[in-house]
Amino acid sequence: MAGVQLIQVDPEESGMRLDRWFKTHFPGLGFAQLQKLLRSGQIRVDGGRVKTDRRVHAGETVRVPPMDVDEKPTGPLTANTIKNRADDDVLRQMLLHEDDKVLVFNKPAGLAVQGGSGVTRNVDEMLEAWRNKKGEKPRLVHRLDRDTAGVLVVARSRSAAQSLTAAFRERTTKKTYWALVRGVPREKEGKISTWLIKEATDDGDRMRVAKHGEQGADHAVSYYKIIDKAAQNLAWVEFEPYTGRTHQLRIHALHMGHPIIGDPKYYQFDPNWEFPGGIQKRLHLLARHISVPHPDGGRLSVTAPLPPHMVQSWNLLGFDEATGGEPDE
């Protein structure tokens, strides 16, 4: 890099430590070299000497001296580069919506959102391929179970992540799920209110319904309505979770006596109930729609299509996707 650069701090970078700011703009600059440039006064912020832990603010100007580093990493094609390209392709195929602040993906069933035991690929890791020119990686702001398909919202910047995370925490976000359950609930629509607690089992962590006041239990509330049914064997149910507990809808469906078809954790086998032929034993749960306050104002509403295994089941049962109607905002 030749010549002195004067770079203005972007609003999205406000509050970043100076060493982190340099890491995003000049990933090839080592920490020792950065400290040397700071001690000699060659790097300044708004004309003043600074240290690595100084936090920069929107509109400030960072003086960057000539440095023998590239602003963008270069080099031969590596296994990591190839992986990034593959992840980029998959992410683009999943993309439902994008703008300057928000990405919304249609996560397929079976793909984990984050890493963990037995997870070889996950969305969070794949997002490394979408780091921007400043080195910022898109941020997850909520989760979906590995076996659940549908809408997944991701923030493109730190400030957008703060806004979206607050929306989920304050419950100004509305989420709608579609599920295929065993049997048909007695009431066409209703509310499910329980306390849930996580417990360790030989088959991994599971949620269970707890008693009010039980240590570690969280209150969970969901609403449901029946959209269609196949005799008294199966029902297409729309769920709207008010709270966002782990496996909430799956355990609430079980609590009603109507577990979600294909649920590997909570589907309880009934020897007197015959599993319909032609239906795959995969979790029939879709995060169908989300409506969330957009960081720039207004609301963002995105709908995901049925995943292939649910399309197969809907066709077999004669369900019409259009029967579900347009989600309420």
KEZARO-117110 format. One record per residue (C-alpha): residue in one letter; chain; x, y, z. Coordinates in steps of 0.5 Angstrom, whole numbers, plus 500, padded with zeros to 3 digits. Layout:
! residues N
rec res A, chain A, x X, y Y, z Z
...
! end
This chain:
! residues 329
rec res M, chain A, x 500, y 500, z 500
rec res A, chain A, x 503, y 507, z 498
rec res G, chain A, x 502, y 513, z 501
rec res V, chain A, x 498, y 516, z 507
rec res Q, chain A, x 490, y 514, z 507
rec res L, chain A, x 485, y 518, z 511
rec res I, chain A, x 479, y 513, z 513
rec res Q, chain A, x 473, y 515, z 516
rec res V, chain A, x 470, y 511, z 521
rec res D, chain A, x 463, y 508, z 519
rec res P, chain A, x 457, y 508, z 523
rec res E, chain A, x 457, y 501, z 523
rec res E, chain A, x 464, y 501, z 526
rec res S, chain A, x 462, y 506, z 532
rec res G, chain A, x 465, y 503, z 539
rec res M, chain A, x 470, y 498, z 536
rec res R, chain A, x 477, y 498, z 539
rec res L, chain A, x 482, y 501, z 534
rec res D, chain A, x 486, y 494, z 534
rec res R, chain A, x 480, y 490, z 532
rec res W, chain A, x 478, y 496, z 527
rec res F, chain A, x 485, y 495, z 523
rec res K, chain A, x 484, y 487, z 523
rec res T, chain A, x 478, y 488, z 519
rec res H, chain A, x 481, y 493, z 514
rec res F, chain A, x 488, y 490, z 514
rec res P, chain A, x 488, y 483, z 516
rec res G, chain A, x 495, y 482, z 514
rec res L, chain A, x 497, y 487, z 519
rec res G, chain A, x 500, y 484, z 525
rec res F, chain A, x 499, y 486, z 532
rec res A, chain A, x 506, y 488, z 534
rec res Q, chain A, x 507, y 492, z 527
rec res L, chain A, x 501, y 496, z 529
rec res Q, chain A, x 503, y 497, z 536
rec res K, chain A, x 510, y 500, z 533
rec res L, chain A, x 506, y 504, z 528
rec res L, chain A, x 502, y 507, z 534
rec res R, chain A, x 508, y 508, z 539
rec res S, chain A, x 511, y 512, z 533
rec res G, chain A, x 505, y 516, z 532
rec res Q, chain A, x 504, y 514, z 525
rec res I, chain A, x 497, y 512, z 526
rec res R, chain A, x 493, y 517, z 529
rec res V, chain A, x 485, y 518, z 530
rec res D, chain A, x 483, y 525, z 529
rec res G, chain A, x 490, y 528, z 529
rec res G, chain A, x 491, y 525, z 536
rec res R, chain A, x 496, y 519, z 538
rec res V, chain A, x 492, y 513, z 541
rec res K, chain A, x 493, y 506, z 544
rec res T, chain A, x 490, y 499, z 541
rec res D, chain A, x 485, y 499, z 546
rec res R, chain A, x 482, y 506, z 544
rec res R, chain A, x 475, y 506, z 541
rec res V, chain A, x 473, y 509, z 535
rec res H, chain A, x 467, y 513, z 533
rec res A, chain A, x 463, y 514, z 527
rec res G, chain A, x 466, y 520, z 523
rec res E, chain A, x 473, y 520, z 526
rec res T, chain A, x 478, y 520, z 521
rec res V, chain A, x 484, y 514, z 522
rec res R, chain A, x 491, y 516, z 519
rec res V, chain A, x 494, y 510, z 516
rec res P, chain A, x 501, y 511, z 514
rec res P, chain A, x 504, y 507, z 508
rec res M, chain A, x 505, y 499, z 510
rec res D, chain A, x 507, y 493, z 507
rec res V, chain A, x 501, y 489, z 507
rec res D, chain A, x 495, y 488, z 503
rec res E, chain A, x 488, y 490, z 505
rec res K, chain A, x 485, y 484, z 502
rec res P, chain A, x 489, y 477, z 503
rec res T, chain A, x 491, y 474, z 497
rec res G, chain A, x 495, y 468, z 495
rec res P, chain A, x 494, y 461, z 492
rec res L, chain A, x 487, y 457, z 491
rec res T, chain A, x 487, y 453, z 498
rec res A, chain A, x 482, y 448, z 501
rec res N, chain A, x 479, y 454, z 505
rec res T, chain A, x 478, y 458, z 499
rec res I, chain A, x 475, y 452, z 495
rec res K, chain A, x 470, y 451, z 501
rec res N, chain A, x 468, y 458, z 502
rec res R, chain A, x 466, y 458, z 494
rec res A, chain A, x 462, y 452, z 496
rec res D, chain A, x 459, y 455, z 502
rec res D, chain A, x 458, y 461, z 498
rec res D, chain A, x 454, y 457, z 493
rec res V, chain A, x 450, y 454, z 498
rec res L, chain A, x 448, y 460, z 501
rec res R, chain A, x 446, y 464, z 495
rec res Q, chain A, x 441, y 458, z 493
rec res M, chain A, x 438, y 458, z 500
rec res L, chain A, x 437, y 466, z 500
rec res L, chain A, x 430, y 469, z 500
rec res H, chain A, x 431, y 476, z 502
rec res E, chain A, x 437, y 481, z 502
rec res D, chain A, x 438, y 488, z 503
rec res D, chain A, x 444, y 492, z 506
rec res K, chain A, x 442, y 490, z 513
rec res V, chain A, x 439, y 484, z 513
rec res L, chain A, x 439, y 477, z 510
rec res V, chain A, x 434, y 471, z 510
rec res F, chain A, x 435, y 464, z 508
rec res N, chain A, x 431, y 458, z 507
rec res K, chain A, x 435, y 453, z 512
rec res P, chain A, x 434, y 446, z 509
rec res A, chain A, x 432, y 441, z 514
rec res G, chain A, x 438, y 437, z 517
rec res L, chain A, x 443, y 443, z 516
rec res A, chain A, x 445, y 445, z 523
rec res V, chain A, x 445, y 453, z 525
rec res Q, chain A, x 451, y 452, z 529
rec res G, chain A, x 457, y 447, z 531
rec res G, chain A, x 456, y 442, z 536
rec res S, chain A, x 457, y 435, z 537
rec res G, chain A, x 456, y 431, z 531
rec res V, chain A, x 456, y 437, z 526
rec res T, chain A, x 460, y 437, z 520
rec res R, chain A, x 457, y 443, z 517
rec res N, chain A, x 453, y 449, z 520
rec res V, chain A, x 450, y 456, z 517
rec res D, chain A, x 454, y 460, z 522
rec res E, chain A, x 461, y 457, z 519
rec res M, chain A, x 458, y 458, z 512
rec res L, chain A, x 457, y 465, z 513
rec res E, chain A, x 465, y 466, z 514
rec res A, chain A, x 464, y 466, z 506
rec res W, chain A, x 460, y 472, z 506
rec res R, chain A, x 465, y 477, z 510
rec res N, chain A, x 465, y 484, z 507
rec res K, chain A, x 470, y 488, z 505
rec res K, chain A, x 471, y 490, z 512
rec res G, chain A, x 472, y 483, z 515
rec res E, chain A, x 465, y 483, z 518
rec res K, chain A, x 462, y 476, z 518
rec res P, chain A, x 454, y 476, z 518
rec res R, chain A, x 451, y 475, z 525
rec res L, chain A, x 446, y 470, z 527
rec res V, chain A, x 440, y 473, z 531
rec res H, chain A, x 436, y 467, z 532
rec res R, chain A, x 436, y 459, z 532
rec res L, chain A, x 432, y 454, z 528
rec res D, chain A, x 433, y 446, z 530
rec res R, chain A, x 437, y 442, z 526
rec res D, chain A, x 431, y 438, z 523
rec res T, chain A, x 427, y 444, z 522
rec res A, chain A, x 426, y 448, z 515
rec res G, chain A, x 425, y 455, z 514
rec res V, chain A, x 426, y 462, z 515
rec res L, chain A, x 433, y 464, z 518
rec res V, chain A, x 434, y 471, z 519
rec res V, chain A, x 441, y 474, z 519
rec res A, chain A, x 444, y 481, z 521
rec res R, chain A, x 449, y 484, z 516
rec res S, chain A, x 453, y 488, z 521
rec res R, chain A, x 453, y 489, z 528
rec res S, chain A, x 448, y 495, z 529
rec res A, chain A, x 443, y 491, z 525
rec res A, chain A, x 444, y 485, z 530
rec res Q, chain A, x 443, y 489, z 536
rec res S, chain A, x 437, y 491, z 533
rec res L, chain A, x 434, y 485, z 531
rec res T, chain A, x 436, y 481, z 537
rec res A, chain A, x 432, y 486, z 541
rec res A, chain A, x 426, y 485, z 537
rec res F, chain A, x 427, y 478, z 538
rec res R, chain A, x 428, y 479, z 546
rec res E, chain A, x 422, y 484, z 546
rec res R, chain A, x 417, y 479, z 542
rec res T, chain A, x 416, y 484, z 537
rec res T, chain A, x 417, y 479, z 532
rec res K, chain A, x 412, y 474, z 529
rec res K, chain A, x 413, y 467, z 527
rec res T, chain A, x 409, y 462, z 524
rec res Y, chain A, x 410, y 455, z 523
rec res W, chain A, x 407, y 449, z 520
rec res A, chain A, x 407, y 442, z 522
rec res L, chain A, x 404, y 435, z 521
rec res V, chain A, x 401, y 432, z 527
rec res R, chain A, x 399, y 425, z 529
rec res G, chain A, x 391, y 425, z 530
rec res V, chain A, x 387, y 431, z 530
rec res P, chain A, x 386, y 436, z 536
rec res R, chain A, x 379, y 437, z 539
rec res E, chain A, x 379, y 444, z 539
rec res K, chain A, x 380, y 448, z 532
rec res E, chain A, x 385, y 453, z 535
rec res G, chain A, x 387, y 454, z 542
rec res K, chain A, x 393, y 456, z 547
rec res I, chain A, x 398, y 452, z 550
rec res S, chain A, x 402, y 454, z 556
rec res T, chain A, x 407, y 450, z 560
rec res W, chain A, x 413, y 450, z 564
rec res L, chain A, x 419, y 447, z 560
rec res I, chain A, x 426, y 444, z 563
rec res K, chain A, x 432, y 441, z 560
rec res E, chain A, x 434, y 435, z 562
rec res A, chain A, x 440, y 430, z 560
rec res T, chain A, x 438, y 423, z 558
rec res D, chain A, x 442, y 417, z 555
rec res D, chain A, x 440, y 420, z 548
rec res G, chain A, x 442, y 427, z 549
rec res D, chain A, x 439, y 433, z 552
rec res R, chain A, x 431, y 433, z 552
rec res M, chain A, x 426, y 438, z 554
rec res R, chain A, x 420, y 436, z 558
rec res V, chain A, x 414, y 439, z 561
rec res A, chain A, x 415, y 441, z 568
rec res K, chain A, x 411, y 444, z 574
rec res H, chain A, x 410, y 451, z 576
rec res G, chain A, x 416, y 453, z 581
rec res E, chain A, x 421, y 447, z 579
rec res Q, chain A, x 428, y 450, z 579
rec res G, chain A, x 431, y 451, z 572
rec res A, chain A, x 424, y 451, z 569
rec res D, chain A, x 422, y 457, z 564
rec res H, chain A, x 415, y 459, z 562
rec res A, chain A, x 413, y 457, z 555
rec res V, chain A, x 407, y 459, z 551
rec res S, chain A, x 404, y 457, z 544
rec res Y, chain A, x 398, y 458, z 540
rec res Y, chain A, x 395, y 454, z 534
rec res K, chain A, x 390, y 453, z 529
rec res I, chain A, x 388, y 447, z 525
rec res I, chain A, x 388, y 449, z 517
rec res D, chain A, x 386, y 442, z 514
rec res K, chain A, x 386, y 435, z 516
rec res A, chain A, x 386, y 428, z 513
rec res A, chain A, x 380, y 424, z 516
rec res Q, chain A, x 382, y 423, z 524
rec res N, chain A, x 389, y 421, z 522
rec res L, chain A, x 393, y 427, z 521
rec res A, chain A, x 392, y 434, z 522
rec res W, chain A, x 396, y 440, z 518
rec res V, chain A, x 397, y 445, z 524
rec res E, chain A, x 399, y 452, z 524
rec res F, chain A, x 403, y 454, z 531
rec res E, chain A, x 405, y 461, z 533
rec res P, chain A, x 410, y 461, z 539
rec res Y, chain A, x 409, y 467, z 543
rec res T, chain A, x 416, y 465, z 547
rec res G, chain A, x 422, y 462, z 544
rec res R, chain A, x 424, y 456, z 548
rec res T, chain A, x 428, y 450, z 546
rec res H, chain A, x 424, y 445, z 542
rec res Q, chain A, x 418, y 449, z 544
rec res L, chain A, x 413, y 447, z 539
rec res R, chain A, x 415, y 440, z 539
rec res I, chain A, x 414, y 439, z 546
rec res H, chain A, x 408, y 443, z 546
rec res A, chain A, x 405, y 438, z 540
rec res L, chain A, x 407, y 432, z 544
rec res H, chain A, x 404, y 435, z 550
rec res M, chain A, x 397, y 436, z 546
rec res G, chain A, x 397, y 429, z 545
rec res H, chain A, x 399, y 430, z 538
rec res P, chain A, x 406, y 429, z 536
rec res I, chain A, x 409, y 432, z 530
rec res I, chain A, x 410, y 427, z 525
rec res G, chain A, x 418, y 424, z 524
rec res D, chain A, x 420, y 428, z 530
rec res P, chain A, x 426, y 424, z 532
rec res K, chain A, x 426, y 426, z 539
rec res Y, chain A, x 419, y 427, z 541
rec res Y, chain A, x 415, y 423, z 537
rec res Q, chain A, x 412, y 417, z 541
rec res F, chain A, x 411, y 411, z 538
rec res D, chain A, x 403, y 408, z 539
rec res P, chain A, x 403, y 401, z 537
rec res N, chain A, x 395, y 402, z 535
rec res W, chain A, x 397, y 407, z 530
rec res E, chain A, x 399, y 406, z 523
rec res F, chain A, x 404, y 411, z 520
rec res P, chain A, x 402, y 413, z 513
rec res G, chain A, x 405, y 410, z 507
rec res G, chain A, x 409, y 414, z 503
rec res I, chain A, x 411, y 419, z 508
rec res Q, chain A, x 418, y 420, z 510
rec res K, chain A, x 420, y 419, z 517
rec res R, chain A, x 423, y 426, z 517
rec res L, chain A, x 421, y 432, z 522
rec res H, chain A, x 415, y 435, z 519
rec res L, chain A, x 416, y 442, z 522
rec res L, chain A, x 417, y 449, z 518
rec res A, chain A, x 419, y 456, z 520
rec res R, chain A, x 414, y 458, z 515
rec res H, chain A, x 414, y 466, z 516
rec res I, chain A, x 417, y 471, z 520
rec res S, chain A, x 415, y 479, z 521
rec res V, chain A, x 420, y 483, z 524
rec res P, chain A, x 422, y 490, z 525
rec res H, chain A, x 427, y 492, z 520
rec res P, chain A, x 433, y 496, z 523
rec res D, chain A, x 432, y 502, z 518
rec res G, chain A, x 424, y 502, z 520
rec res G, chain A, x 418, y 499, z 518
rec res R, chain A, x 417, y 491, z 518
rec res L, chain A, x 420, y 486, z 514
rec res S, chain A, x 416, y 480, z 512
rec res V, chain A, x 419, y 473, z 509
rec res T, chain A, x 415, y 467, z 507
rec res A, chain A, x 419, y 460, z 506
rec res P, chain A, x 416, y 454, z 501
rec res L, chain A, x 415, y 447, z 504
rec res P, chain A, x 421, y 443, z 504
rec res P, chain A, x 421, y 437, z 499
rec res H, chain A, x 419, y 432, z 504
rec res M, chain A, x 413, y 436, z 506
rec res V, chain A, x 411, y 437, z 499
rec res Q, chain A, x 411, y 430, z 498
rec res S, chain A, x 406, y 429, z 504
rec res W, chain A, x 402, y 435, z 502
rec res N, chain A, x 401, y 432, z 495
rec res L, chain A, x 400, y 425, z 498
rec res L, chain A, x 394, y 428, z 503
rec res G, chain A, x 391, y 432, z 498
rec res F, chain A, x 393, y 438, z 502
rec res D, chain A, x 393, y 445, z 498
rec res E, chain A, x 399, y 450, z 500
rec res A, chain A, x 394, y 456, z 498
rec res T, chain A, x 389, y 453, z 504
rec res G, chain A, x 394, y 456, z 509
rec res G, chain A, x 393, y 463, z 506
rec res E, chain A, x 397, y 469, z 507
rec res P, chain A, x 400, y 470, z 514
rec res D, chain A, x 397, y 475, z 519
rec res E, chain A, x 402, y 481, z 520
! end
